[in-house]
C-alpha cells in the first residue's frame, strides 16, 4: 500500500504541506472527505430526489425497496432530473461570469470604468462584423458599446437561437436541430431546466437530458464564449509565455498576494496596481523586497496567460497555500473558493478579502470591488497585504 500522503496527492510540494498540516492539526479537504465517507450510495448514483417538499425520496438500486418516489418518479426520471440541474447550475455560474465581462465591456465603452481599455481592437472589429454592427464613422468605444449590447441581448433572448450558434460547423448545427438541443436564450434555457425538473413537469428521462444539453450548449456557445471573447478584447489575447508554478512561488522576503477565484476584471486590476511605483515603494518601506503576486485556480490561468504571473496552486492547494503562513493576502471573488479558507483567518496574519457582492464568507473581510473604481479599489485591497506583512 502506498503511503497516505501519496494517496492524497502526487505533488511533492502538496505532500510536504499535507504532512505539515497534519502535524499542526489543521483540517484539510482530504480530512473532510474522509469524514463524510462512505458517501451516500443513493446520492452517488443520482437516485435521491429533493426537488420538492414531499421528499427526499430514495430509489433502491437493488430493486428490494422503493422503486418510485412519492410523486411516482422512477429511477431514470430522478437521475435525469438531478443531472440536468447540475448542468443548469454550472451553466448559470459560467454564463453569469460571461455576463459580468460583457457588462464590464459596455461600461468601459461608455467611459464609466477606471483602469480598463480596449486592448484588442482586431478582435473587437471581427466580432462587430460577425454581429452585423455597422462600424462606419464610429470610434472604437461606440463599436464596443454596440457589440456589448448585442451580446447582452442574447442572455435574455426569448425567441430564435443564440447568435454565436452560427460559429458551429454546419453538420454539428444540423445534429443539434435534429435532437432539439439548439441553444436559444442563455437565461431562458437555464430557467427551462429548473422548471422542467420540478415536481409534475418533465418525466421522460431522455427528454429531460435534452433540455439539460441545450442549457450546456447555451453556456458553451453563449455565456462562456462571450466571457472568452470579451476578456480578450478588454485585456488582450493570451500568448505562449514562460512562468513558474506551485507553492514554492511564495517568498519569505516579499509581500505575498494570492488572487483566487474567477473574474479577470478583478485580477487584471490587481496586477496593474501591484506594478505601480507607489505601491511597490510601500512594500519596500514595509521591509519587503517587493510584491510577489500569484494566482490560484481559475484566476491563475487568466493572469498567467497574459502576464506570466506565477501559479501558486490549483483548487485543492488553496488551503495548503494558507497553511504555509507566508500568504499576506488572499483576494477572492466567485467560484472555486472553499468556505474552509475562513478557518485560517485567525491562525496567521494573513488577510482574507472577499470582493464580490455575489459571494459572502463568514470570518472574511469584505471590500466591494466595483469596475467604476477598479484601480483605486485594487490599490486599497493590496494595502491589506502590505499591512499584514
Backbone torsions as a table, in degrees:
resi	resn	phi	psi	omega
1	UNK	NA	133.2	177.1
2	UNK	-69.6	159.7	178.1
3	UNK	-66.3	154.0	-175.9
4	UNK	-58.2	-38.0	-177.4
5	UNK	-61.8	-33.6	179.4
6	UNK	-76.1	-28.6	175.3
7	UNK	-66.8	-39.6	-177.3
8	UNK	-74.6	-34.9	179.6
9	UNK	-158.6	143.9	175.3
10	UNK	-92.0	-5.2	-177.7
11	UNK	-86.7	127.7	-174.6
12	UNK	-66.5	-37.7	178.2
13	UNK	-63.4	-42.3	178.0
14	UNK	-65.6	-38.7	178.3
15	UNK	-59.1	-44.1	179.7
16	UNK	-61.6	-42.9	-178.1
17	UNK	-72.4	-33.3	176.7
18	UNK	-63.7	-41.7	176.7
19	UNK	-64.4	-41.9	179.0
20	UNK	-61.8	-44.1	-179.1
21	UNK	-64.9	-38.4	178.1
22	UNK	-62.6	-41.5	179.9
23	UNK	-66.7	-32.1	-179.0
24	UNK	-87.9	-8.8	-178.0
25	UNK	78.6	23.7	178.5
26	UNK	-84.5	130.1	177.7
27	UNK	-81.3	136.1	179.6
28	UNK	-120.9	172.6	179.6
29	UNK	-57.4	-36.6	179.7
30	UNK	-63.6	-38.7	178.4
31	UNK	-65.7	-42.0	179.9
32	UNK	-68.1	-34.6	176.9
33	UNK	-62.1	-44.6	179.6
34	UNK	-67.2	-30.8	-179.8
35	UNK	-68.8	-31.5	-180.0
36	UNK	-94.3	0.6	178.5
37	UNK	-90.4	148.4	-1.3
38	UNK	-71.7	138.8	-179.6
39	UNK	-72.3	155.1	-176.1
40	UNK	-57.9	119.9	-179.1
41	UNK	-63.6	-33.4	178.1
42	UNK	-64.4	-44.1	-179.5
43	UNK	-66.7	-40.8	179.7
44	UNK	-59.8	-38.0	-179.4
45	UNK	-85.4	-2.3	-179.1
46	UNK	74.0	23.3	-174.3
47	UNK	-104.9	20.8	175.6
48	UNK	-117.2	123.9	-177.8
49	UNK	-111.5	126.3	176.9
50	UNK	-126.5	28.9	-173.6
51	UNK	-79.6	-8.9	175.0
52	UNK	-146.9	173.2	-174.4
53	UNK	-82.2	0.6	172.9
54	UNK	-75.0	-21.9	-177.7
55	UNK	-95.0	-162.1	6.5
56	UNK	-68.8	145.1	176.8
57	UNK	-116.3	136.3	-178.5
58	UNK	-124.0	134.3	179.6
59	UNK	-100.0	130.6	179.3
60	UNK	-77.5	114.2	-177.2
61	UNK	-69.0	-14.0	-178.7
62	UNK	-97.7	7.1	176.2
63	UNK	60.6	26.4	177.3
64	UNK	-101.4	-20.0	-179.8
65	UNK	-119.6	-148.3	-176.3
66	UNK	-59.8	134.7	178.7
67	UNK	-112.0	-3.8	177.3
68	UNK	-141.7	149.6	173.9
69	UNK	-76.3	177.7	-179.0
70	UNK	-56.2	-38.7	-179.0
71	UNK	-79.7	-9.9	-178.4
72	UNK	102.6	3.2	-179.7
73	UNK	-64.6	134.7	179.7
74	UNK	-86.2	174.9	178.2
75	UNK	-58.3	-42.9	-179.7
76	UNK	-63.6	-42.1	179.2
77	UNK	-63.8	-45.9	-177.9
78	UNK	-65.0	-45.7	-179.3
79	UNK	-63.4	-40.8	179.5
80	UNK	-66.4	-41.0	178.2
81	UNK	-61.5	-45.5	-178.7
82	UNK	-62.6	-43.2	179.7
83	UNK	-65.2	-43.3	-179.2
84	UNK	-62.7	-36.7	178.3
85	UNK	-68.6	-34.3	173.4
86	UNK	-62.8	-41.9	178.4
87	UNK	-60.5	-43.8	-178.6
88	UNK	-64.2	-40.9	-179.7
89	UNK	-65.2	-43.5	178.5
90	UNK	-65.4	-41.8	178.9
91	UNK	-64.7	-38.7	179.2
92	UNK	-63.3	-43.0	-178.9
93	UNK	-65.0	-49.6	-179.2
94	UNK	-65.0	-44.9	-175.3
95	UNK	-71.4	-32.9	176.3
96	UNK	-65.7	-35.1	172.6
97	UNK	-60.8	-44.1	177.6
98	UNK	-62.9	-37.5	178.2
99	UNK	-62.4	-42.0	-179.7
100	UNK	-63.3	-41.6	178.5
101	UNK	-63.8	-42.5	179.8
102	UNK	-63.7	-41.2	178.7
103	UNK	-65.6	-38.2	177.6
104	UNK	-63.3	-37.8	176.9
105	UNK	-63.0	-42.7	179.8
106	UNK	-63.3	-47.0	179.3
107	UNK	-61.2	-40.3	178.9
108	UNK	-63.6	-43.7	179.6
109	UNK	-62.7	-31.6	-179.2
110	UNK	-87.1	1.6	178.4
111	UNK	74.4	26.8	-175.5
112	UNK	-105.7	7.8	179.8
113	UNK	-115.6	168.6	179.0
114	UNK	-121.3	120.5	174.6
115	UNK	98.2	-15.6	-178.7
116	UNK	-94.4	161.2	176.0
117	UNK	-165.3	170.1	178.0
118	UNK	-83.4	110.1	-177.3
119	UNK	-101.4	-11.5	-178.6
120	UNK	-130.7	80.2	-177.9
121	UNK	-64.0	-37.1	-177.8
122	UNK	-60.1	-45.6	-179.0
123	UNK	-69.2	-39.2	178.5
124	UNK	-59.6	-46.0	-178.3
125	UNK	-67.0	-34.2	177.8
126	UNK	-65.7	-41.8	178.5
127	UNK	-67.0	-39.9	178.7
128	UNK	-59.9	-42.9	177.9
129	UNK	-63.9	-42.6	178.9
130	UNK	-61.1	-38.9	-177.3
131	UNK	-83.7	-2.6	-179.8
132	UNK	76.5	23.8	178.2
133	UNK	-83.1	121.6	179.9
134	UNK	-68.4	124.0	-176.7
135	UNK	-102.7	-3.4	-176.0
136	UNK	-64.8	132.0	175.4
137	UNK	58.0	29.8	178.4
138	UNK	-121.7	140.1	175.6
139	UNK	-77.6	171.3	-173.1
140	UNK	-62.6	-37.9	-179.2
141	UNK	-67.3	-37.4	178.1
142	UNK	-64.8	-41.3	177.9
143	UNK	-63.5	-44.8	-179.4
144	UNK	-61.2	-40.3	-179.9
145	UNK	-63.7	-43.3	-179.1
146	UNK	-68.7	-37.8	176.5
147	UNK	-62.3	-45.6	-179.8
148	UNK	-62.4	-40.2	180.0
149	UNK	-66.0	-39.0	176.8
150	UNK	-62.6	-43.6	-179.5
151	UNK	-66.5	-42.6	179.6
152	UNK	-61.4	-30.8	178.5
153	UNK	-64.6	-28.5	179.4
154	UNK	-68.9	-25.0	177.6
155	UNK	-67.3	-40.1	-178.7
156	UNK	-100.0	12.0	-177.5
157	UNK	-57.4	132.0	-179.8
158	UNK	-106.9	-20.4	-177.7
159	UNK	-134.6	160.3	177.8
160	UNK	78.8	-152.0	-179.1
161	UNK	-131.6	164.1	179.3
162	UNK	-61.5	141.7	-178.7
163	UNK	-59.6	-38.1	-174.6
164	UNK	-78.6	-4.1	174.4
165	UNK	-59.3	-29.1	-179.5
166	UNK	-62.1	-18.1	179.0
167	UNK	-74.6	-20.6	-177.0
168	UNK	-73.0	147.2	176.6
169	UNK	-58.7	146.0	-175.7
170	UNK	-57.3	-42.6	178.3
171	UNK	-59.6	-35.4	179.2
172	UNK	-69.7	-41.0	178.6
173	UNK	-62.7	-38.1	178.8
174	UNK	-66.3	-36.7	177.9
175	UNK	-65.8	-43.5	177.6
176	UNK	-59.4	-43.9	-178.6
177	UNK	-63.6	-41.9	179.8
178	UNK	-62.1	-39.3	-178.3
179	UNK	-85.0	-9.2	-179.6
180	UNK	74.4	32.7	-177.5
181	UNK	-118.9	13.8	177.9
182	UNK	-60.7	124.9	-176.8
183	UNK	-65.8	140.3	-175.6
184	UNK	-108.8	-87.7	177.3
185	UNK	-116.5	137.1	-172.9
186	UNK	-58.5	-55.0	-179.1
187	UNK	-68.5	-40.0	-177.7
188	UNK	-62.8	-40.3	-179.7
189	UNK	-65.4	-36.4	177.5
190	UNK	-66.6	-44.0	178.9
191	UNK	-61.7	-39.4	-178.6
192	UNK	-63.6	-36.1	176.7
193	UNK	-64.9	-46.8	-178.5
194	UNK	-63.2	-36.6	177.2
195	UNK	-69.3	-49.2	-174.4
196	UNK	-63.2	-28.6	-175.0
197	UNK	-94.6	4.9	175.7
198	UNK	-81.2	168.4	-176.6
199	UNK	-57.7	134.9	172.3
200	UNK	77.3	13.9	180.0
201	UNK	-108.2	-106.4	-176.7
202	UNK	-83.0	131.5	-175.6
203	UNK	-123.4	-12.2	-176.5
204	UNK	-87.8	115.7	-171.5
205	UNK	-52.0	-47.6	-177.4
206	UNK	-66.9	-35.7	178.1
207	UNK	-67.0	-39.3	176.2
208	UNK	-60.8	-44.5	-178.5
209	UNK	-65.5	-35.5	176.7
210	UNK	-64.0	-38.4	176.5
211	UNK	-63.0	-40.9	177.5
212	UNK	-65.7	-41.4	179.7
213	UNK	-63.5	-40.0	177.8
214	UNK	-59.5	-39.9	179.3
215	UNK	-67.3	-40.6	177.5
216	UNK	-61.6	-39.2	178.5
217	UNK	-69.5	-33.9	176.8
218	UNK	-62.9	-32.6	175.7
219	UNK	-74.7	-55.1	-175.1
220	UNK	-62.5	-38.7	-178.1
221	UNK	-102.9	8.3	179.3
222	UNK	-131.9	-91.4	-174.3
223	UNK	-55.3	-50.5	-178.7
224	UNK	-68.1	-34.1	179.6
225	UNK	-67.9	-39.9	176.5
226	UNK	-65.2	-38.5	178.4
227	UNK	-59.2	-44.4	179.9
228	UNK	-66.8	-48.7	-177.5
229	UNK	-58.8	-49.5	-171.9
230	UNK	-81.0	-21.4	169.6
231	UNK	-64.7	-41.9	177.9
232	UNK	-64.4	-39.3	179.5
233	UNK	-63.6	-45.0	-176.3
234	UNK	-77.8	-39.3	-169.5
235	UNK	-113.7	-4.7	-179.5
236	UNK	95.9	147.8	179.2
237	UNK	-72.1	143.3	178.8
238	UNK	-69.1	153.3	177.8
239	UNK	-134.9	158.7	174.4
240	UNK	-58.4	131.1	-173.8
241	UNK	-150.0	147.3	-177.9
242	UNK	-100.4	136.6	178.3
243	UNK	-152.9	-167.5	178.0
244	UNK	-127.5	165.1	-175.8
245	UNK	-150.2	163.0	174.0
246	UNK	98.1	174.7	-170.9
247	UNK	-59.7	-22.0	-179.3
248	UNK	-68.5	-6.4	177.6
249	UNK	-72.9	-18.4	177.3
250	UNK	-70.3	133.4	-175.7
251	UNK	-123.4	134.9	-178.4
252	UNK	-62.3	-34.1	-173.9
253	UNK	-81.7	-10.6	-173.3
254	UNK	-110.8	162.8	168.6
255	UNK	-79.3	110.5	-176.2
256	UNK	-91.0	116.0	179.2
257	UNK	-118.8	123.4	179.9
258	UNK	-111.2	125.0	176.0
259	UNK	-99.1	123.4	-171.7
260	UNK	-134.1	126.5	178.1
261	UNK	149.8	-128.7	-169.3
262	UNK	-145.0	-21.1	-168.2
263	UNK	-95.4	112.7	178.2
264	UNK	-69.2	-18.2	175.4
265	UNK	-59.7	-34.4	176.1
266	UNK	-80.5	-54.8	-172.2
267	UNK	-62.2	-36.0	178.7
268	UNK	-62.1	-37.9	-179.3
269	UNK	-75.9	-31.9	174.7
270	UNK	-64.5	-41.0	177.4
271	UNK	-61.0	-46.0	-178.6
272	UNK	-63.5	-44.0	-178.1
273	UNK	-66.3	-37.7	-178.0
274	UNK	-67.8	-16.7	-179.1
275	UNK	-99.3	0.6	-178.7
276	UNK	-77.1	137.1	-175.8
277	UNK	-55.4	-39.8	-178.0
278	UNK	-68.3	-32.8	178.1
279	UNK	-72.2	-42.9	178.0
280	UNK	-61.6	-39.6	179.2
281	UNK	-63.5	-38.9	177.7
282	UNK	-62.1	-38.4	178.5
283	UNK	-64.9	-42.4	179.5
284	UNK	-67.5	-38.2	177.8
285	UNK	-64.5	-26.8	178.7
286	UNK	-80.8	-5.8	178.6
287	UNK	102.8	4.2	179.1
288	UNK	-92.2	161.3	176.7
289	UNK	-92.2	8.9	178.3
290	UNK	146.1	-169.9	178.4
291	UNK	-109.1	122.5	175.6
292	UNK	-98.1	97.5	178.4
293	UNK	-89.3	136.6	176.4
294	UNK	-144.9	163.2	-177.9
295	UNK	-112.4	156.5	178.1
296	UNK	-129.7	130.2	173.6
297	UNK	63.7	-134.9	-171.0
298	UNK	-63.4	-44.7	178.9
299	UNK	-57.9	-32.8	-179.4
300	UNK	-56.7	-40.2	-178.0
301	UNK	-67.9	-34.4	-180.0
302	UNK	-61.9	-49.9	-176.6
303	UNK	-82.6	-17.3	173.7
304	UNK	-71.0	-50.1	-171.3
305	UNK	-75.3	-14.9	178.6
306	UNK	-107.2	-26.0	-174.2
307	UNK	-130.1	-7.5	-177.5
308	UNK	73.4	17.5	178.0
309	UNK	-64.4	133.6	-177.0
310	UNK	-60.9	152.8	176.3
311	UNK	-98.0	118.3	-179.7
312	UNK	-77.9	-26.8	179.8
313	UNK	168.1	-179.9	-179.1
314	UNK	-103.3	-171.3	-176.4
315	UNK	-51.9	-45.0	-176.1
316	UNK	-79.5	-3.7	-178.9
317	UNK	-102.8	1.3	-175.8
318	UNK	-63.4	-40.0	177.0
319	UNK	-71.0	-35.8	-179.2
320	UNK	-64.2	-38.5	178.2
321	UNK	-61.9	-43.7	179.6
322	UNK	-66.7	-35.6	-177.4
323	UNK	-68.4	-15.1	175.8
324	UNK	-67.5	-24.7	-175.3
325	UNK	78.0	-0.5	-176.0
326	UNK	-90.2	-16.7	-177.3
327	UNK	-77.5	121.5	178.9
328	UNK	-84.9	-35.0	177.7
329	UNK	-148.5	132.6	170.0
330	UNK	-116.4	121.0	-175.6
331	UNK	-106.1	123.3	-175.6
332	UNK	-123.1	155.5	172.8
333	UNK	-127.8	-90.5	-177.7
334	UNK	-133.9	155.8	172.7
335	UNK	68.6	132.4	173.7
336	UNK	76.8	4.7	-177.5
337	UNK	-96.1	118.4	179.1
338	UNK	-73.4	131.4	174.6
339	UNK	-56.1	-24.8	-176.5
340	UNK	-64.4	-16.6	-178.9
341	UNK	-63.7	-24.1	178.9
342	UNK	-62.0	-23.8	179.7
343	UNK	-64.4	-19.5	-177.6
344	UNK	-91.9	-4.5	-175.1
345	UNK	-61.8	-36.2	-177.3
346	UNK	-96.8	-2.6	-176.0
347	UNK	-88.3	-28.9	-177.4
348	UNK	-133.9	167.9	174.9
349	UNK	-68.8	-3.1	-178.4
350	UNK	-50.5	132.2	173.7
351	UNK	-96.1	121.1	174.3
352	UNK	-101.0	125.8	-171.0
353	UNK	-130.2	119.8	172.8
354	UNK	-93.2	152.5	-171.4
355	UNK	-134.0	-10.1	-174.1
356	UNK	-104.3	139.2	176.7
357	UNK	-70.4	-10.6	-179.3
358	UNK	-88.6	-14.3	-172.5
359	UNK	-138.9	117.9	176.8
360	UNK	-113.9	147.7	-178.8
361	UNK	-132.9	131.2	177.8
362	UNK	-65.1	132.4	176.1
363	UNK	82.9	6.7	-179.6
364	UNK	-116.0	134.0	178.6
365	UNK	-67.5	139.4	180.0
366	UNK	-111.6	128.5	171.2
367	UNK	-125.0	108.8	-175.0
368	UNK	-65.5	123.6	177.5
369	UNK	-92.9	127.5	178.9
370	UNK	-126.5	132.3	-179.9
371	UNK	-60.4	-30.1	-178.9
372	UNK	-64.6	-23.7	179.7
373	UNK	-130.9	40.6	-168.6
374	UNK	-59.2	-47.9	-175.2
375	UNK	-71.4	-43.6	178.5
376	UNK	-62.6	-42.5	179.4
377	UNK	-63.1	-40.7	-179.0
378	UNK	-65.1	-38.8	177.5
379	UNK	-64.7	-38.0	177.0
380	UNK	-65.2	-37.9	178.4
381	UNK	-67.0	-42.8	178.9
382	UNK	-63.2	-29.5	178.5
383	UNK	-59.7	-31.6	177.6
384	UNK	-60.9	-42.4	178.6
385	UNK	-67.1	-38.1	178.6
386	UNK	-63.2	-41.7	179.4
387	UNK	-67.2	-38.2	179.7
388	UNK	-64.9	-38.5	179.8
389	UNK	-62.4	NA	NA
